[in-house]
Amino acid sequence: MPPLTCTKLSLITITGVIIQIIGLSLFVFGFFPVKPTLSGTSGLESFHMPVCDIVGNQSDTTLPSDHLRSLYQELSGIPPSFDRLILMVIDGLPAEFVLGKNGKPPSKQFKEAMPYTQSLLAGGLAIGYHAKAAPPTVTMPRLKAMVSGAIGGFLDVAFNFNTQAMLDDNLLGQFFRIGWKMVMLGDETWLKLFPGLFKRHDGVSSFYVKDTVQVDQNVSRHLGDELSRDDWNLLILHYLGLDHVGHIGGRGSVLMAPKLKEMDEVVKLIHSSTTQSQRNGQGQTLLMMVSDHGMTENGNHGGSSYEETDSLALFIGLRNHVFDYSSVIHQVDIAPTLALLFGLPIPKNNVGVLIKEAFDSLKEDQHLRALELNSWQLLRLLQAQLSGLPCRNFPCDSFSDHQSADTSECDHKTENMLCCLYMEAEALYSSWKSKRGSEWVFYKPVKLLAIGLATMFISCVILSSLVFCRVREIYLGGRQQPLNDIMNGWSLDETFILGVILILVTSMGSSSMVEEEHYIWYFVISTFYLLLLRKTAQSLSAVGAQSSLLMQEGQSGEGYFRMCFIFLLLISGRILRGWHQGGVNWISLPDISKCLEQAGSHYVKSLQLISALLVISIGVFSLFSIESKGKFFQIVRLSFLISGLLVLLHITRYQDYTFLSTNYGATLLAQIVYAILGVATIGTVVALPWLIPFSTFRICPSENTFSPPFFLSIQEKFPLVELRDSLYLIGSAYILCWCLLQLLLQQPINSTPILLLLVQILTSMLYFTSYGTHHREWIEIAALYYLGMAGHFALGNSNTLATIDVAGAFIGISSHSTLLSGILMFIITYASPMFILLSLVMYISMKNVAHLVIPEKADAGDFLMMMLGFPCLVPLVLNSILLTAYTVVLLLMRNHLFVWSVFSPKYLYVCATTLCTYIGVFIVAATGIYTHLVLAMRKRKQVPNSNNTR
């Protein structure tokens, strides 16, 4: 096989990445289809028994609204219990705050925060439920579930950021058809879901989480006026402040109790007003207080834990004689209950069942009629989903054809009817499961999934082959060797690095290991450090046995330095491991961050300031270690120094552990930091290769950066020293810029992990680039990649959506922008992996390449391939292997109980990690290529000038 050229390597790599993107896109669109729903709306046919011909009667669409309302009430046989509805949504309110947990009442703190609501429950004037929400626990799909009774698809978590109009049958559409007038105040998600339905509205953005005050005041300021009006039938109040308090400070925020008191006052105002209206003969009003989802201890949501799915449903206006703190319903049960309370058809796609206590005031026959209507609607839905469902008046008719002989004796006696009903339900359920599985796998997306998976596998093979070819050309001299000989030549660290991939791929098949993946990365990186310690100790022993006394002293000193590096890595790694108790199962166990939080916010603040000072000092020192007094370098240093001081100012003046300032000055200061960092970093990358001096004003890192030796003949051919020094300064700028961004955006408690990650990265590079270490370059880059993944979990991230930090994504943004906040959210979440990839620019500049053989006839392409080959290929290959392996796992686990709560969220993280890898590798490659091309062009121009001078 002919040796790879730079052009060939680049083209094959780009082709492999493009193929991978195509395959990933095909698989995602095939595996996460939009959930199919029944079109149209429920009408008059809802009040009649289903028949085999399920074509709905659409003649009621042309009826006047008043006539349609009367017709619905007449056919339903259930008198409407109320005349008006007030739906009060408190975003993110856990039911535990109002109803307690495990059958026990709420804590004293929460009881005292909502005294009026608690008095309504205790007095039997309200009925409260723990309404279990389905994942993903984000606002838009939860609202759709409450008004339609349908459970949305998993990709609704993505649609939550770009809400589209709801076309499925829902309560608001049914209310609109009977002539109800509706008013909405609060979260603008309602306006996007139901455009044109509201008589009046005043919406606010739900994503601007820095605002905990105005979002609620904007709702309450209209409340008095709306309660005094009689020109509406449905009033929706969506309060966002409590959810924003959770995102900023968690459940234990000092702002939580005041916010609960504020909500309690709103309940008191509404209930007093509706009670007075009822006494004045203005009709009965049902106040329903609900929450769309709960929140974790950190205030986040999106996953499937109990804390996130424990939402509230509180009916104020329904009588309750026996109050039970442990009553549980499903969130989708709200839709059919409200529909029949107000005499409406149940939405077509509803899968919820009636809340029986809501109909206790009805007569027995009316109660049974409500259950009958609910069962008919569910039967229609089942008929549509399962063709061939038997349609007959008696469930046991003709049943003997499908069952064993003993069931043929079923008659219409009550006991035998129950038996037959159960057996038929069991048979239908089994049939539905098998039909769903075969239909999903073998008919609908199988081609898409197969093509996507095959394409990703091909891409993985292509990229892996490139790495293998580079290893053979560099370390084996391009010689073909038997596989056994190659494997026998592996060192222990090489075997371990490859074994890690096998460990990761194997662990992906276990839901528990996916939830607790951080333990694998912690084990991997700690074990690798111990292997380095063993190797260094062996090298010291070898030096002592073979070298002269003078050589022993020099090499032993360097060996002891390397030992100190490893101990520093082990200590910092252990602190990082204990900083956050991640995962799912043991997240409640104590860790360093929880201890600091419990000790007091001033401890967190002090540690944050110390960590920020150390990070800025280390970063600025790396810039000032460049020996040059040129104006450009002074401007670069000054820019980053000013940025660091502004970040410190932002931390001291505006950042607080309990709440996030919405001060205009805080936003302006953050925007200034963004601007200075952007200009300084981009300016350094673009201008430095043009301005760095050659020859006489040669700049280089200081002595403690272990500058690699270069041969004079090579230096004459390639601008190695200038390239190395340029990349060193650019890499320092990348690292310092990224650290300052993280100090600005991350939670205050994460400032110390950022410092420890910086220490680990710099220490690892010093160890790898020090004289006497003989690790292959691909091993070192793979180890850095593993370090980045371990740091990802050390910052508090996990494989659940609930750990995504939403609050930091609005720092420096004056108004909501999905694009800008999404970028900031990505920067926060993937701080550690991107940190590692950006640091590879500095790694390239510090790496000792004297042991690599540069051919005499080498051109610029060969040099670029030697410099950028492994730093770009190794991250792509590692990510490609893990992506392809987990795609296979996800496909195998498609019918697993936790496919949507564990495996699918993990796959979203894998996809996002792939994007992070693409961006990081592109930055490294673009920086190296641009810098080399500019310096090479300048050097070519310099040579003729020097000849002319002679």
N, C-alpha and C positions, 0 to 999 in steps of 0.2 A: 504493500500500500504506500503510495507516495506521501511524503511528509506534508503536513498541513501548512498552508500559507495563511497569512493574516486575513486576506480577502475571503478565502474559502471558509476559514473558521468563523468569520463574522457573518457571512451569508447563511451558513448552516445553523448557527446559533439563532439568528433572527427568524429563520424559517421554523426552527423548532419551537420558539416562543409563540409565533403566530399560530402554528398548528395547535399548540396547547390552549391558547385563548379560544380558538374555534371549538375545540373539543369540550372545554369547560362550559362555554356558552350553550352548546347543544345539550349537554347533560343537565345543566341547571334548568333550562326551559322544559326539558322533558320530565325531570324529577319533581319539579315544583310547579305543576300546572295550576292555573286558576280554577278554584273549586266550581264545578258545574252547579247551576241553580235552575229552578223552574222559572220560566218567564211568565209574565202576566201577573195579575193580582187576584186575590180571592174575592169572590162576589156572592151572589145569591145561592150558588151551588154549595157553598160552605154549610148551609143549614139543611141540606138534604143528604140522605145516605149515599155514599159513593157507589158508583156502578162501574162495570168493566170498561165502558167507553168513557174515558176521563176527560174528554174535551169539555172545557169549562164553558159555562153559559155567559157570554159577554154582553147580553142584552141590557144589563144594568148599567153599562158605561154611559148610556145616553140619558139616564134618568136624572131629573133634578136632584140636587143634594138633599133638600128637605124630604122629598118623596123617598129617596134612597135610605135616609136615616130611619124614617118610619117603617119602611119595609124590613130593614135589618132587625129592628126591635121586635116587630111582629113575628118574624120567622124564627128568631133566636129563642123566643119563649123565656127569656131572662130579662127582667126589667133592669135598665141601667142603674147602677148603685150611686153614681155621682154625675154631676153636671159639668164640672170643670176639673182640669188636672194641672197641678203644678209639679213639674219634674225638676228637682233640685239635685244637680250632679256635683258632688264634691270630689274633684279629681284626686286620685291617689289615696283616699281615706281608707285605711284598713278597718275592717269590721271589728277587729280586736279593740280599737279605741272606744267603741260604743257598746259592744256586746261582750267583751271579754274573750277568753280563750279556754278551750277544753271544758266548757260548761260552767266556768267560773266568771264572776262579774269582772268588769274592767278594773284596772288599778285605781287607787285613790286619785292619782294625778289626773287621769282622764275623766273620771267621774266629776271631779270638781271643775274641770274645764268645760263640761257640757251639762250643767245642772238642769236646764229646762228640758232638754231631750231625754235625760234620765228620768225626770219626773213624769213625762208622757209615757214612757215604757212602764214605769212602776205603777202608774195609775190606770193601766189597761187602755190607754187612748192611742196606742201605736203598737204595731207588730214588727219586730225586727228579725232579720235573717242574715246569716253568713251566706252570701251569694257567691258560689264558687265560679270563678272566671276561668275560661279556657285560655291557654297560651296561644299566641304571644300576648302578654299582658301590657299592651300599649293602647292608647286612647281610641283610635279610629275603629279597629276591629271590635273593641268592647262595646262601643256605642252601637255599632251595627248589630251586634248580638242582642242588645237590649231591646231594640226596636223591631227586629225581624225574627228573633228567636232562632237564628241560624248561626252555626259555628263557621267562621271564615277559614280561609286557607292560611298556610304558614307564611306565604309571601306578603300577607297583609302587614307584616312588620316593616316591609320596605315601602308599601303604599301609604303607610302612616305619615310619611314625610311629604307625600304628594297626593293628598286626598282628592278622589274623583267623585262625581255625583253617584249616589246609590240608585241603581236601577231595579233592584230586587224589591219584591213586595215587602212593605213595612208599615208600622203603625202610623207614622206621620202621613204617608200617602193615603192611608185609609181615612184618617181624620180629615184630610184635605178634601176627599171625595164626598164626605157627608156635610161639607160646608163649614167646618170648624175654622176659626181664626186663630192663628198661632203667632206667638212672640218669642224671640230668642235673645238672651243676653249672656255674653260670656264667650267661651271657646269658639273661634271661627270655624272649627271643624264641622259644626252643624251646618253652617252656611255653605260649605263646600259639598257636604253630603246631600243637602236638600235645598238646592238653589231655587229661589222663586216661591217657596212655600210660606214664608213668614211675612206677616202683616207689618211688623216692626222688628228691627234687630239692631244690636250693637255688639260686634264681634271683636275679640282681641286674639293675638297670636298665642298659641299654646306652647311654643317652643322657646320663647324668650324667658328662660328660667331665672334670670337675675331679678326679675320683677316679682316680688311677693305681695306688694301692696296695691299698686294701681290696677292690676288685673281683676282684683276682687272689688275694689271701690268702683270700678267702671260698671260692675253689675249692680251693686247695692244702691248706687246713686239713682237708678231708675226704679227701684223696687217700690218705694212708697207711691209713686205716681201710677205704676201698673196695677198695684193692688186696689187702688181706688177706682179703676176703670172696670167697665163691664162689657168691653168690646172684644174680648178674647175668650177662647175656650181652653187653650193650652199655653202655658207659660213655662219656658225652659230656662233655667238658671244654671249656668255651668261655671263653677268657681275653680280657679286654677292655683290659687295662692298656696294651698296646703301641699300640693304636689311639688311646687317650686321650692317650698321650705324643705321638703324631704330631699330633693336633689342637691340642695346646697349644704344642709347640715345633718341630714339623716333623721331617723325617728326621734332621736334624743335632742334635736335642736332646741335651743332656748326659745325659738320663735314658734314652736309647735303648739304649746299650750295657749298662747294668745290667739293663734289662728283658729284653734278649736273653739275658743270662747266667742270669737267673731262669728263663726258659723252657727254657734248656738243662739246667738242674738238674732241672726237672720231667721232661724227656725221659729223662734219666739214671735218675731214680728209677723211672719206669714201665718202662723197658726192662730194668733190673736185676731188678725184681720179676717181670716176665713171663718173663724167661729162667729165673729160679729156679723159677717155677711149672711151666714146661715140663720142667725136669729132674726135678721131683718127679712127673711124669706127670699133671699136671692139665690137659693140653690145650694147644693152641697159640693164642696171642693175637696178633692183628694190631694194631699201633699205627699209626694213620694221622694224620699231622700235616698239617693243611691251613690255609689262610687264605681268608677269604671274598673279599678284594679287596686291592689294594695301596694306595699313597698317593702323592700328589705331594710335591714338595720341601717344600711348606708343611704337609704332613701331612693334607691334605684328600682327599676322594674323592667319587665320584658320577658322574664323567665317563667318557670312553672313551679317554683317553691310555694309552700303554704302561705308565707308572708305576702307573696306577690298576687296569688290567686284569691286571697281572702278579702273579697269586696263586700260592700254593705248594701242591703235592700231594706228600707224602713218605710212602712206604710203608716202615715199619720192621718188618722181619720177612720181607720178600721178598729173595731173593738177587739180587745184581747183579754180573755178572762184568766188564762193560765200562761204566764210569761216564762219562756224558756230561753236561757242564754245560748244554748247549743243548737238551736234550730238551723238547719242547713238546707239550702236550695241551690239550684244551678242558675247562673245569670240568665240563661236563655229562657228560664221559666217566667221571667217578667213579661215577655211579649204576649203569650197567650192569656195570661192573667189580666193584664190591662185591656186587652182586646175584648174579652167577655165582660169585664166590669163596666165597659162603656158601650156594649152592644155592637161590637164590630166583628167582622170575619177575622179569623186567625190568619196571619200571613202565611203564604203558601209554603215557604221553606222552613217554617218553624219546626224545631225538634224538642222544644220545651214542653213541660206538662204544667197543669194548673197548680197554683199554690192553694191548697184546699182551705186554709184558714181564711183566705180572702173572701170566701163565699159562705162562711158560716151563718151569715145573716139571712141567706136565702132559704126558701122552703126546700123540703127534701127532694121533690120532683124537679125543682129548678136546679138544684145542685147536681143531680144526676144528668140533667140536660146539658149542663156545662161540661161535664166529663165526657158525655157523648159527642158533643161538637169537637172537643179536643181530640178524641180518638178517631173521629172521621177524618179530621185534617191530617193526622199522622198516617192514617191508612192511605189517603190520597198520595201523600209524599212517598210512601213505600211502594205503591203501585207504579208510580212514575220511575222510581229507581230500580224496581225489580219487575221486569216484564214477566208475564206468566203467573202473577200472583192470583190465586183462586178468588173469584168474585161470586159469592153466594150468600144467601140469607143465614144459613146455619153452618157454622165452621166445620161440622163433622160430615156434611153431605159429600159424597164421593171421596171421602178421605181414605176409605179402605184401599183404594187403588195405589196409594202412596205409602202405606204403612203395613205393618205385619198383621197377621190374622187376628190377633187379640183386639186390635183397635177397630176392626170391622164391626164389632159388637156394640160400638158406641151408639147410644140413642140420645134423645133430647132431654134426658133427666139431668138435673143440676150437677150431680156428682160426675156423671160420665161426660157432660159437656165441658166441665173444667179440665178433666183429663185430656180430652181431645184438643181443647184449646192450647194446653201446655205442649202437647206433643207436636201439634202443627206449628206452633211458634218456634219450637226447637228445630224442626225440620227447615222452616223458612230461614231461620238465622244461619243454619249451616249452609244452606243453598246460597244465601246472600254473601257469606264470607268467601266461599269458593268462587262464586261468580265475580266478586270484587277483585279477588287476587288474580284470577286468570285474565280478567278484562284489563286490569291495570298493567300486568306484566306482558301478556302475550299479544295484546291487540293495540292498545292505544300508543304508548310511548316507546315500545321496545326497539324500534329502528333508531329512533333519536338517541336513546340511551346507549345502544350498542355502538353507534357511530361515534358518539361523544367519548365513550370510554376507550374505544379502540384508538381514536385520535390522540387522546392524552397518553396512552401507552406508547404509541409511536414517538410522540414528542419526548417522552421520558427516555426511551431507548436512544434517540438521536443525541440528546444532551449528555447522557451517560457515556456514550461512545466517544464523544469529543474529549471528555475528561480522561478517559482511558488512553486515548491516543496521545494526549499531552503528557501524561505520566510516562508512557512508553518512550516518547521522543526525548524527554528531559532526563529521566532517571535511568532509563535502560539503553540510552543511545540509539533508540529507534529499532533495536533488535527484537525479533520475534522470539519469545520464550514460552515453554510449556507452562500451563496454568499451575501445575504443582510446584515448579521452580519459583514462580512468582509468589505463590502463597507461602512457601518456605522462607522467602526473603522478607516477609512482613515482620515489622516490629510489633511490640505489644500495644503501643498507642495506635498504630494503624489498624490492628485487629479490633481494638475497642471502638474506634470511630466508626468502622463499618458495622460492628455488632450493635451499636446504638440504633442504627436504622432498622435492624431486625427487631429490636426490642420495641421500638415505637410502632412499627407496623403491626406487630403481634398484639400490642396492648389496645389498639384501636377497636378491636372487636368486642371489648367489654365496656358496657355503659358506665360502670363504676370507675374504670380506669380513664375513661374520657372525662368524667366529672372531676377526677383527682389527678389530671395529667401533670400538674405542676410537680408532684412528687417524683415523677420519672425524670424530668429535666433537672431537678435539684440533685438527684442521685447521679445522673450522667455527668454533670459539670464537676461535682465534688470528687467523683471517682477519677475523672480525667486529671484533676489537680494532684491527686495522690499518685497517679502514674507518673506525672512530671516530677514529683518529689522523689519517687523511687529512682527514676532515670538520672536525676541530678546527683543523688547520693551515690549511685553506681559510678558515675563519671568522676566524682571526687575521689572515690576509692581507687579507680584506675589511674588517675593522675598521681596519687600518692605512691603507687606501686611502680610506676614506669618512668617518671620524670625526674630530672635533676632538682636539687634543692631550690635553686633560683626560679626555675620554671614552676615548681610546686607552689611557691609563694604567690606568684602572679595568677596562675590558673585557679588556685584554691580561693584566692580573694574573689575572683569573678564567680566561682562556684557558690561561695557563700552568699554573694549578692543574689544569685538566682534562687538560692534556698529562701532568702528573705522575701523575694517576689512571690514565691509559691505560698509561703505562710500568710502573706498579706492577702493573696487571692482566697485562701481557705477561710480566713477570719472574716473578710468582707462578704464572702459568699454565705457564710453561716448566719451573719446578721441579716442579710437580705432574705434568707429562707425563713427566718423567724419574724420578719417585719409584718407580713400579712398572712393570716390563716386562710388560705384560699380554698377553692373548690366548693363543694356543696355540703357534704356530710358532716364535716367538722369545722365549719366556718364559725360556729359559735364559741369555739375554744379560744382561750386567751392568746394574745400575741403582743408583740412590742407596740404596734400602733394602738391597740385597744388600751394597753396600760398607760400610754402617754395621754390618750384622750380622757381616761378616767382621772388621771392626775391633775388635769386642768389645761385649759387652752393656752395658758401662758408658757407651759413647758413646750407645747407644740410650736408656739411662736418663736421661742428662743432657739429651739433646735432648727427650725426653718431658717432663721437668720444666720446661724452659724454655718449650716450646710450651704446656703446661698453664697456666703462670703468665701468659703473654701472653694466652691466650684468656680466662682469668678476669678479668684486668685490663681488657681491652677491654669485656667484657660488663658488668662492674660499673660501669665508667666511664659506659657508656650509661645505666645506671639512675641514677647520681648526677648526671648532667647535668640531670635534672629539678629545676627550681627550686621546691622545696616542702619544708616542714618538718613536714608533717602526720604523725601517728603511723602511719597506715596505710602511707605511703610509706617510712617508716623501717623498719617491719616487713618490707616486701617486700625492701628493699635488704639488710637484715640476714639474711633467710632465704637469699637467693641467695649472699651472701658466706659464710655458714656452709656451705652446700652446696659451694661452691668449695673451701673449706679442707678439708672432709671428703674430697672427691675427691683433693686433693693428698696427704692423709694416706694414703688407699687406695693411691695410686701409689707413694709412698715406702716404705710398710711392707709391703704385700701383693702388689703387682704385680711380677712378675719376668719377664724376657724368655724364660727357658728353661722355666719351669713356672708353673702357675697354682695359687695357694694354695687349699687346702681348709679353711683355718683357720676356726673358728667366728667369730672376730672379724672376718675379712674379709667373710664372708657378712652378719653383723649390720651392719657399717659400710655395706655396699652397700645393704642394705634401709633403713637410716636415710636415706641419700642419696635413694633413690627416694621415700620418704615426704615428706621436706622439699621436694623439687622438685615433687612432685605437688600438695601442699597450697599451696605458694607460687604456682605457675603457675595452678592452677585458681582459687585465691583472688583472684589479681590480675585474672583475666578476669571473674569474677563480681562482685567487690566494687568494683573501680575506677570503673565508670560511675556507681555510686551515691554514691561518696565524693569524686570529683573536684570541686573548687570552681568556681563560676561567677564571672564578672566580677572582683571585687576580688582574689581569690586565683587569678587566671588563671595556669596553669602552661604552659610551652612549652619545647621543646628549646632547648639553648644555641645560640649564634650559628652555630657551625660545622655545624649540621645543616640549614642552608639552609631555614628556615621559609618556607612559601609565603605570599604576600600574599592577603588576602581583603577583599572589599568589605564596608563596614559594613552596607549594606542586607541583604546575604545573611546576615551574622552575626546580624542581628536575627531573621531567619526560621529559620535553621538553627544548631545549636550547633557550628559548624565548628571553632572553635579547641579547644573541649573535646573534640570527637570526634577531631580530629587528635592532640591530646596524649594522649588515652586509648589510641588505637591505637598511638601511638609507644611508650608504656610497655608495653603488652601485647605488641607485636611484639618489644621488647627482652627481655621475659620469655621468650617463645617461643624466641628465638635462644639466649639464655644457657642455658636449660633443656636445649635440644637439644645444645648444645656440651658441657655437663657430662656428659650421658648418654653421648655419644660418647667423651669422654675416659675414662669409666669402663669402657665396654664394648669399644671397639676394641682391636686389637692395639697394643702400645706403639709400634711403628714407624709407626703411622698417626696419631699425635698431631700431628705437624707438618703433614700434609695437612689435618687438621681446622682448624688455625690458618690455613693458606693459603686454604682455602675461605671461612672467616669474613672474611678480608681481602678476597677477591675479591667477596663478596656486598656488604659494606659499601661498598667502593670503587665498585662498579657502581651502587649506589643513590645514592651521593653524586654520581657523574657524571650520572646520568639526571635527578636532581632539582635540579641546579645551574642557575643562571640562565644563559641563553644557549644551552642545548641544546634543540633543537626536534625531537626524535624523537617519533613517534607512540607512544602508550602501548602499543599491541599489539606494536609492534616491541621495545620495552624488555622486556616480559614474556616474549615469545618468546626473546629473548636470554638472559634469566635462566633460562628452562627449559632451553635448550641448555647453559648453564653447569652446571646441576645434573646433566645426563647426562654431561658431560665429567668432572665430579667423581666421579660414580659409578664410572667406570673408573679414575680416578686413585687411588682408595682400594684398588685391587687386585682389584676385581670383574671378572668376565668373563661370557661367555655360556655357560660350562660350570658344572655343578653343583659342581665340585670347589673353587671359590673361595669358597663359602659358609662363613663363619666360625662353626663350631659351638661352639668353646670359650667365646667370649664370651657365648653364649646361656644360660650357667648361672651367671653372676656374680650373686650375691645370692639364689640359689635353693638352699635347703637340701636339697631332694629333687626328684626328677624330676617335672616337670609339662609335659606336651606343649603345653598352651595358653600357659603363661608363657614357656617356652623358645622357642616359636614366635614369640611377640610380640617377644622380645628379638632373635631371629635376624632378623626383619623390620626392626627398628630399625637393626641393624648393617648389613645389606645395603643398605638404601635410605636411608642416612644423608644422602647429598648431594641426591637429588631431593626428599626431604621437607624438608630444610634450606631449599631454595629456596622451596618452597611456603609454609612457615611465615614466611619472611622477607617475603613479599608483604604481610603485615599492617603491617610497618614501612614497606614501600614505599608503601602507600596513604597512610600518615600523612605521609610526606615529599614526596609527589608535588606538583608545582606544577600546580594545575588552574585557574589564573587565565585561561589562554587558552581554556578551555572555556566555552561560553555556557550559562548557567543561565537558563531562561525565567522571566519574572516570575511566572507562575502555576504554577511548579514546586511539586510537593508532595514529601512525604518519599520516595515511591516513585521519583520522577525522580532525586532526589539519591542514593538508594541504588544505582540503576542506573548512574548516572555513576561512583560510587565503586567498585562491586564488579563491574561488567559485564565489563571486560577481564581483571582479575585472576582471575576464575573461569572465563570462557569460553575464553580463549586456551590454558591448559594442557589443558583438556578437548578442544579441537579438535585440537591437535597430537597428543595421545595417541590420539585417535580415528582420525586419518588413518594414523598408523603402525600401529595395531592392525589396522585393516581391510586395509591394504596387506600386512602380513605374514601375515594370515590367507589372503589370496589366494596369496601365495608358498608358504606351507606346503601348501596344497591342490595347487598345481602340482608341488611337489617330493615328493609322497607316495610316489613310487617311486624317489626319489633314493637313492644309496648311503648318504648321510649323514643321512637323514631323522630317524633316532632319536638319532644321536650329535651332530648340529650343529643342525638346524632345529627339532626338537622341544624341546630344552632352551632354546633362544632363545625359543620361543613361551611357555614357562612364565615366563620373565623378563618378556616383554611383558605377560602377564596380571598378574603381580605389580606391574609398573609401573603398570598400569591401576588396580589397587586402591590403590596409593600415591597416585595422582593424585586418585582419588575422596576419599580420606581428607583429603588436604591441602586440596583445594578446599572440602570441607565445613567444615573448621576455619576457613578464611579467611572464607567466607560467613557462618557462624554467628557468628563473632566480630564482624564488621562490623555485621550486622543487630542482634544483641543490644545492642551498645554504642550504636548509633544510637537504637534504640527507648527504651532507658533514659534517655539524655540528652534526647531529644525530650520524653519524658513529664515529666522534671524541669523542662525549660524551660517547658513549658506551665503547670505549677503555679507556676513562679516569676513569670510575667508577671502573673497576677491579684494575687499578693501585693504586687508592686511598685506596682500601680495602687491597691490599698487603702491602701498606706502614703502615697501622694501625697494 
